Amino acid sequence: MDHSTKEKLILACREYLETKAAVVRKAMNGLKEDLENESKSSAGDKYETGREMINIEWNKLSNQLNQYDQLSKILSRIEDQKSAKNVVLGSLVITNSAKFFISIPAGEIKVSDEQFYAVGVKAPISQQLLGKSKGETFIFNGKEFQILEVI
């Protein structure tokens, strides 16, 4: 396992974010069309209610897009970071039963036929891992893990 694996994981996380953001943008475009149609065909209280519901949904989607942007910035910070002996943001942690990429909450990622779990720093498993180093053990969900490598 080397730094190119980490680069592939960052790329996979970026693709995950781009896919999620594209879905949100498509939904926002649909809402924009709905708002235009609502403006043309409605009048009175029903019109105001319809517009308000569209605005509420727009705000939710806008917040999601902002969250994806923040996660993208986290990935940029990871790209510029040097390796550390202890687990930090950006670490690739190989344990006796799973491989974790401390980055963004992107879930399972397959790279070079290997399974990784991309997890955010606030995830419970990350909280167990942060600050630990090769050889240390910890218990998570009643199972003991040993850290075999930190990249």
LINRALIN-V452591 format. One line per field, one symbol per residue. ss: DSSP state (~ for helix, > for strand, _ for the rest). phi: phi as a letter, one per 30 degrees, with the letter a starting at -180 (. if undefined). burial: b if it has 24 or more other C-alpha atoms within 12 Angstrom, else e. A space follows every 10 residues. Layout:
ss=???
phi=???
burial=???
//
This chain:
ss=__~~~~~~~~ ~~~~~~~~~~ ~~~~~~~~~~ ~~~~~~~~~~ ~__~~~~~~~ ~~~~~~~~~~ ~~~~~~~~~~ ~~~~~~~~~_ _____>____ _>>>>___>> >>>___>>>> >__>>>>>>> ___~~~~~~_ __>___>>>> __>>>>>>>> _
phi=.bdddddddd dddddedddd dddddddddd dddedddddd ccaidddddd dddddddedd dddddddddd dddddddddd cddbdcdbej dccccdbacc cdabdcidbc bhiccbcdbd dddeddddde idbejdbacb hicdcbdcab c
burial=eeeebbbbbb bbbbebbeeb beebeeebee beebbeeeee eeeeeeeeee beebeeebee beeebeebee bbebbeebbe eeeeebbbbb bbbbbeebbb bbbbbbeebe eeeeebbbbb beeebbebbb ebbbebebee eeeebbbbbb b
//
